[in-house]
């Protein structure tokens, strides 16, 4: 057991620990239940819960969250439209988001799959300095999908 000042009192029975906590006008809180013997501390339980929530909020704030943005193109997408899409990809990568580039093949366009792969190759060349390929181009049904991540 540990008193409110942080001094170690020692191993004592539960009923004595509860009585000591009542003498201080505070609560007996089990700080480390997995230790052998379990560690308890005399403290204000409401304040303890508040500090735990503050620590969780700080940990959440420090986590980096990213999104997966998706850009869709067709095999016969024009050069200017492709450059516009590449600008969007650069913007998303600049915001530390992953980008999923999808080439949609409809109907008989399935025979134009090489054109789709060429478009993905062109995109890769354009953004090579700021991103790397996390998932190389592969077929998923009638689509060719590639995932890019920021460097």
Backbone as JSON Lines, residues from 0, in Angstrom:
{"i":0,"aa":"X","n":[0.84,-1.19,0.0],"ca":[0.0,0.0,0.0],"c":[0.88,1.25,0.0]}
{"i":1,"aa":"X","n":[0.41,2.27,-0.68],"ca":[1.14,3.54,-0.78],"c":[0.23,4.64,-0.23]}
{"i":2,"aa":"X","n":[0.8,5.53,0.61],"ca":[-0.01,6.6,1.2],"c":[-0.13,7.77,0.22]}
{"i":3,"aa":"X","n":[-0.94,8.8,0.55],"ca":[-1.18,9.93,-0.37],"c":[0.09,10.7,-0.75]}
{"i":4,"aa":"X","n":[1.12,10.66,0.11],"ca":[2.35,11.39,-0.18],"c":[3.3,10.61,-1.08]}
{"i":5,"aa":"X","n":[2.99,9.34,-1.35],"ca":[3.82,8.51,-2.21],"c":[4.76,7.62,-1.44]}
{"i":6,"aa":"X","n":[4.65,7.6,-0.11],"ca":[5.51,6.74,0.7],"c":[4.92,5.34,0.77]}
{"i":7,"aa":"X","n":[5.79,4.34,0.74],"ca":[5.34,2.96,0.78],"c":[5.08,2.55,2.23]}
{"i":8,"aa":"X","n":[3.87,2.09,2.48],"ca":[3.49,1.67,3.84],"c":[3.85,0.21,4.05]}
{"i":9,"aa":"X","n":[3.62,-0.62,3.05],"ca":[3.94,-2.04,3.15],"c":[2.73,-2.88,2.83]}
{"i":10,"aa":"X","n":[2.87,-4.17,3.1],"ca":[1.78,-5.11,2.83],"c":[0.91,-5.2,4.08]}
{"i":11,"aa":"X","n":[-0.37,-4.82,3.92],"ca":[-1.31,-4.87,5.04],"c":[-2.63,-5.46,4.56]}
{"i":12,"aa":"X","n":[-3.44,-5.98,5.46],"ca":[-4.74,-6.55,5.07],"c":[-5.67,-5.47,4.5]}
{"i":13,"aa":"X","n":[-6.61,-5.93,3.71],"ca":[-7.52,-5.02,3.02],"c":[-8.33,-4.17,3.98]}
{"i":14,"aa":"X","n":[-8.84,-4.77,5.06],"ca":[-9.68,-4.0,5.98],"c":[-8.89,-2.89,6.66]}
{"i":15,"aa":"X","n":[-7.6,-3.13,6.96],"ca":[-6.77,-2.08,7.56],"c":[-6.48,-0.97,6.54]}
{"i":16,"aa":"X","n":[-6.26,-1.4,5.28],"ca":[-5.99,-0.42,4.23],"c":[-7.2,0.49,4.02]}
{"i":17,"aa":"X","n":[-8.41,-0.11,4.03],"ca":[-9.64,0.69,3.88],"c":[-9.81,1.64,5.06]}
{"i":18,"aa":"X","n":[-9.49,1.18,6.26],"ca":[-9.61,2.04,7.45],"c":[-8.62,3.2,7.38]}
{"i":19,"aa":"X","n":[-7.4,2.92,6.92],"ca":[-6.38,3.97,6.79],"c":[-6.82,5.01,5.76]}
{"i":20,"aa":"X","n":[-7.39,4.55,4.65],"ca":[-7.88,5.46,3.63],"c":[-9.01,6.33,4.17]}
{"i":21,"aa":"X","n":[-9.89,5.73,4.99],"ca":[-10.98,6.49,5.59],"c":[-10.45,7.54,6.55]}
{"i":22,"aa":"X","n":[-9.34,7.22,7.27],"ca":[-8.73,8.2,8.19],"c":[-8.21,9.41,7.42]}
{"i":23,"aa":"X","n":[-7.69,9.18,6.22],"ca":[-7.2,10.29,5.39],"c":[-8.35,11.03,4.71]}
{"i":24,"aa":"X","n":[-9.53,10.41,4.67],"ca":[-10.67,11.01,3.99],"c":[-10.59,10.83,2.48]}
{"i":25,"aa":"X","n":[-9.87,9.81,2.05],"ca":[-9.68,9.54,0.62],"c":[-10.13,8.12,0.3]}
{"i":26,"aa":"X","n":[-9.91,7.69,-0.95],"ca":[-10.31,6.36,-1.4],"c":[-9.09,5.46,-1.53]}
{"i":27,"aa":"X","n":[-9.32,4.16,-1.43],"ca":[-8.28,3.17,-1.66],"c":[-8.43,2.68,-3.1]}
{"i":28,"aa":"X","n":[-7.42,2.97,-3.94],"ca":[-7.49,2.65,-5.37],"c":[-6.44,1.6,-5.7]}
{"i":29,"aa":"X","n":[-6.88,0.53,-6.38],"ca":[-5.96,-0.51,-6.82],"c":[-5.28,-0.03,-8.1]}
{"i":30,"aa":"X","n":[-4.0,0.31,-7.97],"ca":[-3.27,0.9,-9.09],"c":[-2.73,-0.18,-10.02]}
{"i":31,"aa":"X","n":[-2.18,-1.23,-9.46],"ca":[-1.58,-2.29,-10.27],"c":[-2.13,-3.64,-9.82]}
{"i":32,"aa":"X","n":[-3.25,-4.09,-10.42],"ca":[-3.87,-5.33,-9.97],"c":[-3.11,-6.6,-10.36]}
{"i":33,"aa":"X","n":[-2.26,-6.51,-11.37],"ca":[-1.55,-7.7,-11.84],"c":[-0.27,-7.98,-11.06]}
{"i":34,"aa":"X","n":[0.16,-7.03,-10.23],"ca":[1.38,-7.24,-9.45],"c":[1.11,-8.25,-8.34]}
{"i":35,"aa":"X","n":[2.18,-8.81,-7.81],"ca":[2.02,-9.78,-6.73],"c":[2.81,-9.29,-5.53]}
{"i":36,"aa":"X","n":[2.25,-8.82,-4.47],"ca":[0.83,-8.56,-4.2],"c":[0.35,-7.31,-4.95]}
{"i":37,"aa":"X","n":[-0.97,-7.18,-5.14],"ca":[-1.5,-6.0,-5.84],"c":[-1.14,-4.7,-5.13]}
{"i":38,"aa":"X","n":[-0.87,-3.66,-5.91],"ca":[-0.48,-2.37,-5.35],"c":[-1.71,-1.48,-5.26]}
{"i":39,"aa":"X","n":[-1.94,-0.93,-4.07],"ca":[-3.05,-0.01,-3.84],"c":[-2.49,1.32,-3.34]}
{"i":40,"aa":"X","n":[-3.19,2.39,-3.65],"ca":[-2.74,3.72,-3.26],"c":[-3.92,4.48,-2.68]}
{"i":41,"aa":"X","n":[-3.64,5.27,-1.68],"ca":[-4.68,6.11,-1.08],"c":[-4.69,7.42,-1.85]}
{"i":42,"aa":"X","n":[-5.83,7.7,-2.5],"ca":[-5.94,8.92,-3.31],"c":[-7.42,9.23,-3.56]}
{"i":43,"aa":"X","n":[-7.65,10.39,-4.16],"ca":[-9.01,10.77,-4.55],"c":[-9.32,10.07,-5.87]}
{"i":44,"aa":"X","n":[-10.32,9.18,-5.86],"ca":[-10.63,8.36,-7.03],"c":[-11.12,9.21,-8.22]}
{"i":45,"aa":"X","n":[-11.91,10.23,-7.94],"ca":[-12.4,11.11,-9.01],"c":[-11.26,11.79,-9.74]}
{"i":46,"aa":"X","n":[-10.28,12.26,-8.98],"ca":[-9.13,12.91,-9.58],"c":[-8.3,11.9,-10.39]}
{"i":47,"aa":"X","n":[-8.18,10.67,-9.89],"ca":[-7.45,9.61,-10.56],"c":[-8.09,9.3,-11.92]}
{"i":48,"aa":"X","n":[-9.43,9.18,-11.96],"ca":[-10.13,8.93,-13.22],"c":[-9.93,10.08,-14.2]}
{"i":49,"aa":"X","n":[-9.96,11.31,-13.68],"ca":[-9.75,12.49,-14.52],"c":[-8.36,12.45,-15.16]}
{"i":50,"aa":"X","n":[-7.34,12.1,-14.37],"ca":[-5.97,12.05,-14.9],"c":[-5.84,10.95,-15.96]}
{"i":51,"aa":"X","n":[-6.51,9.81,-15.75],"ca":[-6.47,8.75,-16.75],"c":[-7.09,9.18,-18.07]}
{"i":52,"aa":"X","n":[-8.23,9.88,-18.0],"ca":[-8.86,10.34,-19.24],"c":[-7.98,11.38,-19.94]}
{"i":53,"aa":"X","n":[-7.31,12.22,-19.18],"ca":[-6.39,13.2,-19.78],"c":[-5.24,12.5,-20.5]}
{"i":54,"aa":"X","n":[-4.7,11.43,-19.89],"ca":[-3.62,10.69,-20.53],"c":[-4.09,10.05,-21.83]}
{"i":55,"aa":"X","n":[-5.31,9.49,-21.83],"ca":[-5.86,8.88,-23.04],"c":[-6.05,9.91,-24.14]}
{"i":56,"aa":"X","n":[-6.52,11.11,-23.76],"ca":[-6.72,12.17,-24.75],"c":[-5.39,12.6,-25.36]}
{"i":57,"aa":"X","n":[-4.34,12.69,-24.54],"ca":[-3.02,13.06,-25.04],"c":[-2.49,12.01,-26.0]}
{"i":58,"aa":"X","n":[-2.69,10.74,-25.64],"ca":[-2.23,9.66,-26.51],"c":[-2.96,9.68,-27.84]}
{"i":59,"aa":"X","n":[-4.27,9.97,-27.81],"ca":[-5.06,10.05,-29.04],"c":[-4.6,11.21,-29.91]}
{"i":60,"aa":"X","n":[-4.25,12.32,-29.27],"ca":[-3.84,13.5,-30.0],"c":[-2.53,13.25,-30.75]}
{"i":61,"aa":"X","n":[-1.65,12.44,-30.16],"ca":[-0.34,12.19,-30.77],"c":[-0.39,11.15,-31.87]}
{"i":62,"aa":"X","n":[-1.49,10.39,-31.97],"ca":[-1.61,9.41,-33.03],"c":[-1.8,10.11,-34.37]}
{"i":63,"aa":"X","n":[-1.17,9.55,-35.39],"ca":[-1.35,10.12,-36.72],"c":[-2.41,9.31,-37.45]}
{"i":64,"aa":"X","n":[-3.46,9.95,-37.82],"ca":[-4.55,9.28,-38.53],"c":[-4.45,9.63,-40.01]}
{"i":65,"aa":"X","n":[-4.61,8.67,-40.86],"ca":[-4.59,8.92,-42.29],"c":[-5.84,8.33,-42.91]}
{"i":66,"aa":"X","n":[-6.17,8.84,-44.05],"ca":[-7.32,8.35,-44.79],"c":[-6.85,7.76,-46.1]}
{"i":67,"aa":"X","n":[-7.68,6.93,-46.69],"ca":[-7.39,6.41,-48.02],"c":[-8.31,7.14,-48.99]}
{"i":68,"aa":"X","n":[-7.72,7.96,-49.84],"ca":[-8.47,8.69,-50.86],"c":[-8.45,7.86,-52.14]}
{"i":69,"aa":"X","n":[-9.5,7.98,-52.94],"ca":[-9.57,7.19,-54.16],"c":[-9.69,8.09,-55.38]}
{"i":70,"aa":"X","n":[-8.89,7.79,-56.38],"ca":[-8.93,8.47,-57.67],"c":[-9.32,7.43,-58.71]}
{"i":71,"aa":"X","n":[-10.36,7.71,-59.49],"ca":[-10.82,6.77,-60.51],"c":[-10.54,7.35,-61.89]}
{"i":72,"aa":"X","n":[-9.99,6.5,-62.76],"ca":[-9.75,6.91,-64.14],"c":[-10.22,5.79,-65.07]}
{"i":73,"aa":"X","n":[-10.32,6.12,-66.35],"ca":[-10.72,5.15,-67.38],"c":[-9.54,4.98,-68.33]}
{"i":74,"aa":"X","n":[-9.49,3.91,-69.1],"ca":[-8.36,3.69,-70.01],"c":[-8.2,4.79,-71.05]}
{"i":75,"aa":"X","n":[-9.28,5.4,-71.46],"ca":[-9.21,6.43,-72.5],"c":[-9.27,7.84,-71.93]}
{"i":76,"aa":"X","n":[-8.85,8.0,-70.67],"ca":[-8.82,9.32,-70.05],"c":[-7.79,10.18,-70.78]}
{"i":77,"aa":"X","n":[-8.18,11.41,-71.09],"ca":[-7.3,12.32,-71.82],"c":[-6.12,12.77,-70.98]}
{"i":78,"aa":"X","n":[-5.12,13.3,-71.66],"ca":[-3.87,13.7,-71.0],"c":[-4.11,14.83,-69.99]}
{"i":79,"aa":"X","n":[-4.89,15.85,-70.38],"ca":[-5.15,16.97,-69.47],"c":[-5.91,16.51,-68.23]}
{"i":80,"aa":"X","n":[-6.9,15.65,-68.43],"ca":[-7.66,15.13,-67.3],"c":[-6.76,14.31,-66.38]}
{"i":81,"aa":"X","n":[-5.86,13.55,-66.98],"ca":[-4.93,12.75,-66.19],"c":[-4.02,13.64,-65.35]}
{"i":82,"aa":"X","n":[-3.55,14.73,-65.94],"ca":[-2.69,15.66,-65.19],"c":[-3.45,16.3,-64.02]}
{"i":83,"aa":"X","n":[-4.74,16.58,-64.24],"ca":[-5.57,17.11,-63.16],"c":[-5.68,16.1,-62.03]}
{"i":84,"aa":"X","n":[-5.88,14.83,-62.38],"ca":[-5.98,13.77,-61.38],"c":[-4.65,13.61,-60.63]}
{"i":85,"aa":"X","n":[-3.54,13.75,-61.36],"ca":[-2.21,13.66,-60.73],"c":[-2.02,14.8,-59.74]}
{"i":86,"aa":"X","n":[-2.53,15.99,-60.07],"ca":[-2.46,17.12,-59.12],"c":[-3.23,16.8,-57.85]}
{"i":87,"aa":"X","n":[-4.4,16.17,-57.99],"ca":[-5.16,15.76,-56.81],"c":[-4.39,14.74,-55.99]}
{"i":88,"aa":"X","n":[-3.74,13.8,-56.67],"ca":[-2.95,12.78,-55.96],"c":[-1.84,13.45,-55.17]}
{"i":89,"aa":"X","n":[-1.16,14.42,-55.79],"ca":[-0.08,15.14,-55.09],"c":[-0.62,15.87,-53.88]}
{"i":90,"aa":"X","n":[-1.81,16.46,-54.0],"ca":[-2.42,17.17,-52.87],"c":[-2.72,16.2,-51.73]}
{"i":91,"aa":"X","n":[-3.29,15.04,-52.07],"ca":[-3.62,14.05,-51.04],"c":[-2.36,13.52,-50.36]}
{"i":92,"aa":"X","n":[-1.33,13.23,-51.15],"ca":[-0.07,12.73,-50.59],"c":[0.55,13.81,-49.7]}
{"i":93,"aa":"X","n":[0.43,15.08,-50.1],"ca":[0.93,16.18,-49.28],"c":[0.24,16.27,-47.94]}
{"i":94,"aa":"X","n":[-1.02,15.83,-47.87],"ca":[-1.76,15.81,-46.61],"c":[-1.54,14.52,-45.82]}
{"i":95,"aa":"X","n":[-0.55,13.72,-46.23],"ca":[-0.19,12.45,-45.57],"c":[-1.28,11.4,-45.66]}
{"i":96,"aa":"X","n":[-2.08,11.43,-46.72],"ca":[-3.11,10.42,-46.93],"c":[-2.62,9.4,-47.95]}
{"i":97,"aa":"X","n":[-3.13,8.19,-47.85],"ca":[-2.85,7.18,-48.87],"c":[-3.82,7.41,-50.02]}
{"i":98,"aa":"X","n":[-3.4,7.01,-51.22],"ca":[-4.23,7.21,-52.4],"c":[-4.4,5.87,-53.11]}
{"i":99,"aa":"X","n":[-5.66,5.53,-53.37],"ca":[-5.98,4.32,-54.13],"c":[-6.37,4.77,-55.54]}
{"i":100,"aa":"X","n":[-5.55,4.39,-56.52],"ca":[-5.81,4.76,-57.91],"c":[-6.47,3.56,-58.58]}
{"i":101,"aa":"X","n":[-7.66,3.78,-59.13],"ca":[-8.44,2.71,-59.74],"c":[-8.68,3.02,-61.22]}
{"i":102,"aa":"X","n":[-8.33,2.07,-62.08],"ca":[-8.66,2.16,-63.5],"c":[-9.88,1.29,-63.71]}
{"i":103,"aa":"X","n":[-10.99,1.92,-64.12],"ca":[-12.25,1.2,-64.29],"c":[-12.37,0.74,-65.73]}
{"i":104,"aa":"X","n":[-12.56,-0.55,-65.9],"ca":[-12.72,-1.14,-67.23],"c":[-14.17,-1.6,-67.38]}
{"i":105,"aa":"X","n":[-14.92,-0.96,-68.3],"ca":[-16.33,-1.3,-68.5],"c":[-16.51,-2.04,-69.81]}
{"i":106,"aa":"X","n":[-17.38,-3.02,-69.77],"ca":[-17.76,-3.73,-71.0],"c":[-16.56,-4.3,-71.74]}
{"i":107,"aa":"X","n":[-16.43,-3.89,-73.0],"ca":[-15.35,-4.43,-73.84],"c":[-14.01,-3.76,-73.58]}
{"i":108,"aa":"X","n":[-13.96,-2.79,-72.68],"ca":[-12.7,-2.14,-72.35],"c":[-11.73,-3.08,-71.66]}
{"i":109,"aa":"X","n":[-12.19,-4.25,-71.28],"ca":[-11.32,-5.21,-70.6],"c":[-10.12,-5.56,-71.48]}
{"i":110,"aa":"X","n":[-10.29,-5.46,-72.81],"ca":[-9.17,-5.74,-73.71],"c":[-8.16,-4.58,-73.72]}
{"i":111,"aa":"X","n":[-8.53,-3.45,-73.17],"ca":[-7.64,-2.29,-73.08],"c":[-6.9,-2.24,-71.74]}
{"i":112,"aa":"X","n":[-6.76,-3.37,-71.09],"ca":[-6.12,-3.38,-69.77],"c":[-4.68,-2.88,-69.84]}
{"i":113,"aa":"X","n":[-4.0,-3.08,-70.97],"ca":[-2.63,-2.59,-71.1],"c":[-2.6,-1.06,-71.09]}
{"i":114,"aa":"X","n":[-3.61,-0.42,-71.69],"ca":[-3.7,1.05,-71.62],"c":[-3.84,1.51,-70.17]}
{"i":115,"aa":"X","n":[-4.65,0.78,-69.39],"ca":[-4.81,1.11,-67.97],"c":[-3.51,0.98,-67.21]}
{"i":116,"aa":"X","n":[-2.77,-0.08,-67.48],"ca":[-1.47,-0.26,-66.83],"c":[-0.5,0.85,-67.23]}
{"i":117,"aa":"X","n":[-0.55,1.27,-68.49],"ca":[0.31,2.36,-68.95],"c":[-0.03,3.66,-68.22]}
{"i":118,"aa":"X","n":[-1.33,3.92,-68.02],"ca":[-1.74,5.12,-67.27],"c":[-1.19,5.08,-65.84]}
{"i":119,"aa":"X","n":[-1.29,3.91,-65.2],"ca":[-0.76,3.79,-63.84],"c":[0.75,3.97,-63.82]}
{"i":120,"aa":"X","n":[1.43,3.49,-64.85],"ca":[2.87,3.7,-64.96],"c":[3.22,5.17,-65.11]}
{"i":121,"aa":"X","n":[2.42,5.9,-65.88],"ca":[2.63,7.34,-66.07],"c":[2.41,8.08,-64.75]}
{"i":122,"aa":"X","n":[1.38,7.69,-64.03],"ca":[1.12,8.31,-62.72],"c":[2.28,8.05,-61.78]}
{"i":123,"aa":"X","n":[2.8,6.82,-61.79],"ca":[3.92,6.46,-60.92],"c":[5.14,7.33,-61.22]}
{"i":124,"aa":"X","n":[5.42,7.56,-62.51],"ca":[6.57,8.39,-62.87],"c":[6.4,9.83,-62.38]}
{"i":125,"aa":"X","n":[5.17,10.35,-62.46],"ca":[4.9,11.74,-62.07],"c":[5.05,11.97,-60.56]}
{"i":126,"aa":"X","n":[4.67,11.0,-59.75],"ca":[4.67,11.21,-58.3],"c":[5.78,10.44,-57.6]}
{"i":127,"aa":"X","n":[6.76,9.96,-58.37],"ca":[7.83,9.13,-57.83],"c":[8.61,9.81,-56.7]}
{"i":128,"aa":"X","n":[8.76,11.14,-56.76],"ca":[9.57,11.85,-55.77],"c":[8.87,12.04,-54.42]}
{"i":129,"aa":"X","n":[7.53,11.97,-54.39],"ca":[6.82,12.24,-53.13],"c":[6.1,11.02,-52.56]}
{"i":130,"aa":"X","n":[5.98,9.95,-53.34],"ca":[5.23,8.78,-52.88],"c":[5.88,7.5,-53.37]}
{"i":131,"aa":"X","n":[5.52,6.39,-52.71],"ca":[5.98,5.09,-53.18],"c":[4.77,4.18,-53.34]}
{"i":132,"aa":"X","n":[4.94,3.12,-54.11],"ca":[3.84,2.2,-54.38],"c":[3.75,1.2,-53.23]}
{"i":133,"aa":"X","n":[2.65,1.26,-52.5],"ca":[2.43,0.31,-51.41],"c":[1.89,-1.0,-51.96]}
{"i":134,"aa":"X","n":[1.0,-0.91,-52.94],"ca":[0.46,-2.11,-53.59],"c":[0.57,-1.9,-55.1]}
{"i":135,"aa":"X","n":[1.33,-2.75,-55.74],"ca":[1.51,-2.64,-57.18],"c":[0.18,-2.9,-57.9]}
{"i":136,"aa":"X","n":[0.06,-2.41,-59.15],"ca":[-1.2,-2.59,-59.88],"c":[-1.6,-4.05,-59.99]}
{"i":137,"aa":"X","n":[-2.85,-4.32,-59.66],"ca":[-3.38,-5.69,-59.8],"c":[-4.86,-5.61,-60.12]}
{"i":138,"aa":"X","n":[-5.36,-6.68,-60.73],"ca":[-6.77,-6.74,-61.1],"c":[-7.61,-7.09,-59.88]}
{"i":139,"aa":"X","n":[-8.71,-6.37,-59.73],"ca":[-9.75,-6.7,-58.75],"c":[-11.06,-6.67,-59.52]}
{"i":140,"aa":"X","n":[-11.47,-7.79,-60.03],"ca":[-12.67,-7.84,-60.87],"c":[-12.4,-7.19,-62.21]}
{"i":141,"aa":"X","n":[-13.15,-6.13,-62.52],"ca":[-12.95,-5.42,-63.79],"c":[-12.14,-4.14,-63.57]}
{"i":142,"aa":"X","n":[-11.5,-3.99,-62.43],"ca":[-10.72,-2.8,-62.13],"c":[-9.25,-3.16,-61.93]}
{"i":143,"aa":"X","n":[-8.38,-2.21,-62.23],"ca":[-6.97,-2.34,-61.89],"c":[-6.71,-1.35,-60.77]}
{"i":144,"aa":"X","n":[-6.17,-1.85,-59.66],"ca":[-6.02,-1.02,-58.46],"c":[-4.55,-0.92,-58.06]}
{"i":145,"aa":"X","n":[-4.15,0.29,-57.65],"ca":[-2.8,0.55,-57.15],"c":[-2.92,1.47,-55.93]}
{"i":146,"aa":"X","n":[-2.15,1.21,-54.89],"ca":[-2.21,2.06,-53.69],"c":[-0.86,2.76,-53.51]}
{"i":147,"aa":"X","n":[-0.92,4.06,-53.29],"ca":[0.27,4.9,-53.11],"c":[0.3,5.43,-51.67]}
{"i":148,"aa":"X","n":[1.51,5.51,-51.1],"ca":[1.68,6.05,-49.74],"c":[2.72,7.16,-49.78]}
{"i":149,"aa":"X","n":[2.6,8.12,-48.88],"ca":[3.6,9.19,-48.83],"c":[4.96,8.66,-48.36]}
{"i":150,"aa":"X","n":[6.03,9.26,-48.87],"ca":[7.39,8.85,-48.45],"c":[7.69,9.38,-47.08]}
